[in-house]
Amino acid sequence: MSEEEREMVDGGQRGRPGRRSVAEKKDAVLALLSGKATVDQLALKYGVRGETIEKWRDAAMVGVGALVKRLPSGNPEQIPGLQSK
């Protein structure tokens, strides 16, 4: 990871080790999927391995897939509270 990437993640400070809340995992996955951060940047920020970030992403994608399958038409626009930005 370059020095520039380190500075992008909380001033280059590694995140605290330990369990992450659902909100932290959600924020990490959204940052990853939106392209705002890389796996390495998020791993550094949250004090976990890159593989952990990838597992969070994979779990989120499984959940999204299951949710879409439950919709009558399979149309994600029918998800309550989902808004296009």
Buried (B, 14 or more C-beta within 10 A) or exposed (E): EEEEBBEBBEEEEBBEEEEBEEEBBEBBBEBBEEEEBBBBBBBBBBBBEBEBBBEBBEEBEEEBEEEBEEEEEEEEEEEEEEEEE
